[in-house]
């Protein structure tokens, strides 16, 4: 059962890659999706960095409690 799943997964990946490689619209869609994901990832990283900067500024307050 697991072998069939892995085989189906591999065939699906190959089929998807062939569709994207041979279709201009699909390539544009993939590039657009990648750009959107990278933008969201950058925003998440920026928010996390801002949160870390704020937590580093407050150790003095923690020591006074």
N, C-alpha and C positions, 0 to 999 in steps of 0.2 A: 504494500500500500504506500509506504513512504517512497519507494523507488518510483512508482507511478507519479506521485505528487512532484517529486524532484524533476522527473522527465517533463511533465506538463509545464512546470515553472520555467525550465530551461527553454522549451519550445516556445512558450509565450514570450519570453524575453527576446529570443531571436526573431520571432515574428513581429514584435513591436519595433525592434530596431530596424528591420527591413522596411516596415511601413514608414517610419520616420525618415529613413535615408532616401526613400523614393518619392516622398511627397513634400512639395514646397510648403503647402499649408500646414502640414504637421510639424515641419521643422520650425516654422515661424511660431507656431503655438508652443512648442517645447522651449524655444528661446525666450518667449514672453513669460512663460511660467517660471523659468529659471531666474529671470530678472526680478520677478515679483517675490519669489522665495528669498533671494539674496537681500532684497530691500527689507523684507520683514525680519530676516535674521540679523541684519545690521541694526535695525531698530531695537530688537530684543537685547543685543549685546550692549548697545549704548545705554539702555535702561538699567541693565545689570551693573554696568560700570558706574553709573551715577549712584546706584544703591550702595555699592561698595565704598565709594568716596564718602557718602554720608555716614556710613557705619564706622569708617575710620576716624571721622571727626569727633565722634561722641565718646571715645574711651575715657576722657577726663571726667565726664558726667557719671560714668559707671563707677569710677574709682571713688567718688565722693559719697556714694550711697552707702 
